[in-house]
Amino acid sequence: MAPGSLPSTERRARYYTDVATAFARWNRRDDCIRALLAAEHHAPEETHARPAVKSLVSGLLLSGRTTMELRGLAARVGVLA
């Protein structure tokens, strides 16, 4: 299914969040971050408020190298001061 065919921005954001979770489980870190950024692009308020996103971003911060993109996302979702 193409994310653009989903009926709302919130559903598109949820789609990308679910994709990010799958990428994280497959240890595809860069793909995971790209999917999270796509979710944020479609519905930032929705993405920033989701506990699952906060948990995923926290795990990414602890498990490997951090990029400026990841640090920025972490700050925006409230897991990095």
DSSP file (Angstrom, degrees, kcal/mol; ACC not computed):
  #  RESIDUE AA STRUCTURE BP1 BP2  ACC     N-H-->O    O-->H-N    N-H-->O    O-->H-N    TCO  KAPPA ALPHA  PHI   PSI    X-CA   Y-CA   Z-CA
    1    1 A M              0   0    0      0, 0.0     5,-0.0     0, 0.0     3,-0.0   0.000 360.0 360.0 360.0 135.1    0.0    0.0    0.0
    2    2 A A    >   -     0   0    0      1,-0.1     3,-1.9     2,-0.0     4,-0.3  -0.694 360.0-138.0 -81.2 129.0    1.3    3.4   -0.9
    3    3 A P  G >  S+     0   0    0      0, 0.0     3,-1.7     0, 0.0    -1,-0.1   0.830 101.3  65.2 -57.6 -31.9    1.3    5.8    2.2
    4    4 A G  G 3  S+     0   0    0      1,-0.3     8,-0.1     8,-0.1    -2,-0.0   0.706  93.6  61.3 -63.7 -19.0    0.0    8.6    0.0
    5    5 A S  G <  S+     0   0    0     -3,-1.9    -1,-0.3     7,-0.0    -3,-0.0   0.547  78.6 108.4 -85.9  -6.0   -3.3    6.6   -0.5
    6    6 A L  S <  S-     0   0    0     -3,-1.7     6,-0.1    -4,-0.3     5,-0.0  -0.461  76.5-124.4 -71.8 146.3   -4.0    6.7    3.2
    7    7 A P  S    S+     0   0    0      0, 0.0     2,-0.3     0, 0.0    -1,-0.1   0.636  81.4  27.6 -73.9 -15.7   -7.0    9.0    4.1
    8    8 A S  S  > S-     0   0    0      1,-0.1     4,-1.9     0, 0.0     5,-0.1  -0.962  71.9-118.8-144.3 160.4   -5.3   11.2    6.7
    9    9 A T  H  > S+     0   0    0     -2,-0.3     4,-2.5     1,-0.2     5,-0.2   0.849 114.5  57.8 -65.9 -33.0   -2.0   12.6    7.7
   10   10 A E  H  > S+     0   0    0      2,-0.2     4,-2.3     1,-0.2    -1,-0.2   0.903 106.5  47.9 -64.2 -40.3   -2.3   10.9   11.1
   11   11 A R  H  > S+     0   0    0      2,-0.2     4,-2.4     1,-0.2    -1,-0.2   0.874 110.5  51.7 -69.0 -35.8   -2.7    7.5    9.4
   12   12 A R  H  X S+     0   0    0     -4,-1.9     4,-2.4     2,-0.2    -2,-0.2   0.922 110.3  49.1 -64.1 -42.5    0.3    8.3    7.2
   13   13 A A  H  X S+     0   0    0     -4,-2.5     4,-2.2     1,-0.2    -2,-0.2   0.911 111.0  49.6 -62.9 -41.6    2.3    9.1   10.3
   14   14 A R  H  X S+     0   0    0     -4,-2.3     4,-2.6     2,-0.2    -1,-0.2   0.898 108.3  54.2 -63.8 -39.8    1.2    5.9   11.9
   15   15 A Y  H  X S+     0   0    0     -4,-2.4     4,-2.4     1,-0.2    -2,-0.2   0.951 111.0  44.7 -56.6 -50.9    2.2    4.0    8.8
   16   16 A Y  H  X S+     0   0    0     -4,-2.4     4,-2.5     1,-0.2    -1,-0.2   0.850 111.1  53.9 -66.6 -33.3    5.7    5.4    8.9
   17   17 A T  H  X S+     0   0    0     -4,-2.2     4,-2.2     2,-0.2    -1,-0.2   0.916 109.9  47.5 -64.8 -42.3    5.9    4.8   12.7
   18   18 A D  H  X S+     0   0    0     -4,-2.6     4,-2.0     2,-0.2    -2,-0.2   0.894 111.9  50.0 -64.9 -39.7    5.0    1.1   12.2
   19   19 A V  H  X S+     0   0    0     -4,-2.4     4,-2.6     2,-0.2    -2,-0.2   0.913 109.2  52.4 -63.7 -42.3    7.6    0.9    9.4
   20   20 A A  H  X S+     0   0    0     -4,-2.5     4,-2.5     1,-0.2    -2,-0.2   0.903 107.4  52.1 -60.3 -41.7   10.2    2.5   11.7
   21   21 A T  H  X S+     0   0    0     -4,-2.2     4,-2.0     2,-0.2    -1,-0.2   0.909 109.9  48.7 -61.5 -42.5    9.5   -0.1   14.3
   22   22 A A  H  X S+     0   0    0     -4,-2.0     4,-1.5     1,-0.2    -2,-0.2   0.928 110.8  50.2 -63.3 -44.9    9.9   -2.9   11.8
   23   23 A F  H  <>S+     0   0    0     -4,-2.6     5,-2.9     1,-0.2    -2,-0.2   0.896 108.4  53.3 -61.0 -39.7   13.2   -1.4   10.6
   24   24 A A  H ><5S+     0   0    0     -4,-2.5     3,-1.5     1,-0.2    -1,-0.2   0.908 107.3  50.9 -61.5 -41.8   14.4   -1.2   14.3
   25   25 A R  H 3<5S+     0   0    0     -4,-2.0    -1,-0.2     1,-0.3    -2,-0.2   0.796 110.3  49.7 -66.7 -27.7   13.7   -4.8   14.8
   26   26 A W  T 3<5S-     0   0    0     -4,-1.5    -1,-0.3    -3,-0.2    -2,-0.2   0.306 116.0-116.2 -91.7   8.6   15.7   -5.7   11.7
   27   27 A N  T < 5 +     0   0    0     -3,-1.5     2,-0.9     1,-0.2    -3,-0.2   0.824  69.6 141.6  59.5  33.6   18.6   -3.6   12.9
   28   28 A R     >< +     0   0    0     -5,-2.9     4,-2.2     1,-0.2    -1,-0.2  -0.645  21.1 170.0-103.1  73.1   18.2   -1.3   10.0
   29   29 A R  H  >  +     0   0    0     -2,-0.9     4,-2.4     1,-0.2     5,-0.2   0.871  69.6  48.4 -56.4 -50.2   19.0    1.9   12.0
   30   30 A D  H  > S+     0   0    0      1,-0.2     4,-2.2     2,-0.2    -1,-0.2   0.896 113.2  48.5 -63.5 -39.9   19.3    4.4    9.1
   31   31 A D  H  > S+     0   0    0      2,-0.2     4,-2.3     1,-0.2    -1,-0.2   0.883 109.6  54.1 -65.1 -38.0   16.0    3.2    7.5
   32   32 A C  H  X S+     0   0    0     -4,-2.2     4,-2.2     2,-0.2    -2,-0.2   0.929 109.2  46.9 -60.8 -46.9   14.3    3.5   10.9
   33   33 A I  H  X S+     0   0    0     -4,-2.4     4,-2.5     1,-0.2    -2,-0.2   0.910 111.1  51.9 -64.1 -42.3   15.4    7.1   11.4
   34   34 A R  H  X S+     0   0    0     -4,-2.2     4,-2.0     1,-0.2    -1,-0.2   0.903 109.9  49.3 -61.2 -40.4   14.3    8.0    7.9
   35   35 A A  H  X S+     0   0    0     -4,-2.3     4,-2.3     2,-0.2    -1,-0.2   0.893 110.5  50.3 -66.9 -39.0   10.9    6.4    8.6
   36   36 A L  H  X S+     0   0    0     -4,-2.2     4,-2.4     2,-0.2    -2,-0.2   0.903 110.2  49.9 -64.6 -40.2   10.6    8.4   11.8
   37   37 A L  H  X S+     0   0    0     -4,-2.5     4,-2.2     2,-0.2    -2,-0.2   0.864 109.5  51.8 -66.0 -35.3   11.5   11.6   10.1
   38   38 A A  H  X S+     0   0    0     -4,-2.0     4,-1.9     2,-0.2    -2,-0.2   0.909 109.2  50.1 -66.1 -41.5    8.8   10.8    7.4
   39   39 A A  H  X S+     0   0    0     -4,-2.3     4,-2.4     1,-0.2     8,-0.2   0.925 111.3  49.0 -60.8 -43.7    6.3   10.3   10.1
   40   40 A E  H  < S+     0   0    0     -4,-2.4    -2,-0.2     1,-0.2    -1,-0.2   0.884 107.5  55.3 -63.6 -38.7    7.3   13.6   11.7
   41   41 A H  H  < S+     0   0    0     -4,-2.2    -1,-0.2     1,-0.2    -2,-0.2   0.902 112.4  42.3 -60.4 -41.8    7.0   15.3    8.3
   42   42 A H  H  < S+     0   0    0     -4,-1.9    -2,-0.2     1,-0.2    -1,-0.2   0.882 138.4   2.3 -76.4 -39.3    3.4   14.2    7.8
   43   43 A A     X  +     0   0    0     -4,-2.4     4,-2.7    -5,-0.2    -1,-0.2  -0.573  63.9 174.4-151.0  79.4    2.1   14.8   11.4
   44   44 A P  H  > S+     0   0    0      0, 0.0     4,-3.0     0, 0.0     5,-0.2   0.896  82.7  49.8 -58.3 -44.0    4.6   16.3   13.8
   45   45 A E  H  > S+     0   0    0      1,-0.2     4,-1.4     2,-0.2     5,-0.1   0.920 113.7  46.4 -62.8 -42.5    2.2   16.8   16.7
   46   46 A E  H  > S+     0   0    0      2,-0.2     4,-0.9     1,-0.2    -1,-0.2   0.922 115.1  46.4 -63.5 -45.9    1.0   13.2   16.4
   47   47 A T  H >< S+     0   0    0     -4,-2.7     3,-0.7    -8,-0.2    -2,-0.2   0.913 111.3  50.7 -65.8 -44.0    4.6   11.9   16.1
   48   48 A H  H 3< S+     0   0    0     -4,-3.0    -1,-0.2     1,-0.2    -2,-0.2   0.780 110.9  49.8 -67.0 -26.6    5.9   13.9   19.0
   49   49 A A  H 3< S+     0   0    0     -4,-1.4    -1,-0.2    -5,-0.2    -2,-0.2   0.628  84.3 105.3 -88.1 -14.5    3.1   12.8   21.4
   50   50 A R    <X  -     0   0    0     -4,-0.9     4,-2.0    -3,-0.7     3,-0.3  -0.534  58.3-153.9 -75.5 122.4    3.4    9.1   20.7
   51   51 A P  H  > S+     0   0    0      0, 0.0     4,-2.5     0, 0.0     5,-0.2   0.856  96.5  58.7 -59.4 -34.6    5.0    7.1   23.6
   52   52 A A  H  > S+     0   0    0      1,-0.2     4,-2.2     2,-0.2     5,-0.1   0.879 106.1  47.9 -63.6 -37.0    6.0    4.4   21.1
   53   53 A V  H  > S+     0   0    0     -3,-0.3     4,-2.9     2,-0.2     5,-0.2   0.923 110.8  50.8 -69.0 -44.0    8.0    7.0   19.1
   54   54 A K  H  X S+     0   0    0     -4,-2.0     4,-2.5     1,-0.2    -2,-0.2   0.917 112.4  47.2 -58.6 -43.8    9.6    8.4   22.3
   55   55 A S  H  X S+     0   0    0     -4,-2.5     4,-2.3     2,-0.2    -1,-0.2   0.914 112.6  48.8 -64.3 -43.9   10.6    4.8   23.3
   56   56 A L  H  X S+     0   0    0     -4,-2.2     4,-2.1     2,-0.2    -2,-0.2   0.923 112.9  46.8 -62.7 -45.6   12.0    4.1   19.8
   57   57 A V  H  X S+     0   0    0     -4,-2.9     4,-2.2     2,-0.2    -2,-0.2   0.907 110.9  52.5 -65.3 -41.5   14.0    7.3   19.7
   58   58 A S  H  X S+     0   0    0     -4,-2.5     4,-1.7    -5,-0.2    -1,-0.2   0.921 109.4  49.8 -58.9 -43.9   15.4    6.7   23.2
   59   59 A G  H  X S+     0   0    0     -4,-2.3     4,-1.6     1,-0.2    -1,-0.2   0.886 108.8  51.9 -62.8 -39.2   16.5    3.2   22.2
   60   60 A L  H  X S+     0   0    0     -4,-2.1     4,-0.7     1,-0.2    -1,-0.2   0.891 107.7  52.5 -64.4 -39.0   18.2    4.6   19.1
   61   61 A L  H  < S+     0   0    0     -4,-2.2     3,-0.3     1,-0.2    -1,-0.2   0.870 115.3  41.1 -63.4 -36.6   20.1    7.1   21.2
   62   62 A L  H  < S+     0   0    0     -4,-1.7    -1,-0.2     1,-0.2    -2,-0.2   0.718 111.7  55.0 -83.8 -21.9   21.4    4.4   23.5
   63   63 A S  H  < S-     0   0    0     -4,-1.6     2,-0.3    -5,-0.2    -1,-0.2   0.486 113.0 -21.0 -99.7  -2.3   22.2    1.7   21.0
   64   64 A G  S  < S-     0   0    0     -4,-0.7    -1,-0.0    -3,-0.3     0, 0.0  -0.951  91.1 -23.1-175.8-165.7   24.5    3.3   18.5
   65   65 A R        -     0   0    0     -2,-0.3     2,-0.4     1,-0.1    -2,-0.1  -0.278  54.3-137.2 -65.1 148.7   25.9    6.3   16.9
   66   66 A T        -     0   0    0     -4,-0.1     2,-0.2     4,-0.0    -1,-0.1  -0.901  14.9-162.6-110.8 138.6   23.9    9.5   16.9
   67   67 A T     >  -     0   0    0     -2,-0.4     4,-2.6     1,-0.1     5,-0.2  -0.641  36.7-105.6-107.5 169.2   23.6   11.8   14.0
   68   68 A M  H  > S+     0   0    0     -2,-0.2     4,-2.6     1,-0.2     5,-0.2   0.889 122.3  54.5 -61.5 -38.5   22.4   15.4   13.9
   69   69 A E  H  > S+     0   0    0      2,-0.2     4,-2.5     1,-0.2    -1,-0.2   0.933 110.5  44.8 -60.6 -45.9   19.1   14.2   12.5
   70   70 A L  H  > S+     0   0    0      2,-0.2     4,-2.8     1,-0.2    -2,-0.2   0.916 113.4  49.7 -66.4 -43.4   18.6   11.7   15.3
   71   71 A R  H  X S+     0   0    0     -4,-2.6     4,-2.2     2,-0.2    -1,-0.2   0.907 111.9  49.2 -63.0 -40.7   19.6   14.3   18.0
   72   72 A G  H  X S+     0   0    0     -4,-2.6     4,-2.3     2,-0.2    -2,-0.2   0.926 112.3  47.2 -63.1 -45.2   17.2   16.8   16.5
   73   73 A L  H  X S+     0   0    0     -4,-2.5     4,-2.2     1,-0.2     5,-0.2   0.919 110.6  53.1 -61.8 -43.5   14.3   14.3   16.4
   74   74 A A  H  X>S+     0   0    0     -4,-2.8     5,-2.5     1,-0.2     6,-1.0   0.898 109.9  48.1 -60.1 -41.1   15.1   13.3   20.0
   75   75 A A  H  <5S+     0   0    0     -4,-2.2     3,-0.4     4,-0.2    -1,-0.2   0.907 111.3  50.6 -65.6 -41.0   14.9   16.9   21.1
   76   76 A R  H  <5S+     0   0    0     -4,-2.3    -2,-0.2     1,-0.2    -1,-0.2   0.831 111.8  46.1 -68.6 -32.3   11.7   17.5   19.3
   77   77 A V  H  <5S-     0   0    0     -4,-2.2    -1,-0.2    -5,-0.1    -2,-0.2   0.555 117.8-112.8 -88.2  -6.5   10.0   14.5   20.8
   78   78 A G  T  <5S+     0   0    0     -4,-0.8    -3,-0.2    -3,-0.4    -4,-0.1   0.722  86.8 110.5  90.0  22.7   11.2   15.4   24.2
   79   79 A V  S   <S+     0   0    0     -5,-2.5     2,-0.4    -6,-0.2    -4,-0.2   0.396  73.4  55.1-107.2   2.4   13.7   12.6   25.0
   80   80 A L              0   0    0     -6,-1.0    -2,-0.2    -5,-0.1    -1,-0.2  -0.987 360.0 360.0-136.2 124.2   16.8   14.8   24.8
   81   81 A A              0   0    0     -2,-0.4    -1,-0.1    -3,-0.1    -6,-0.0   0.483 360.0 360.0 -82.9 360.0   17.2   17.9   26.8
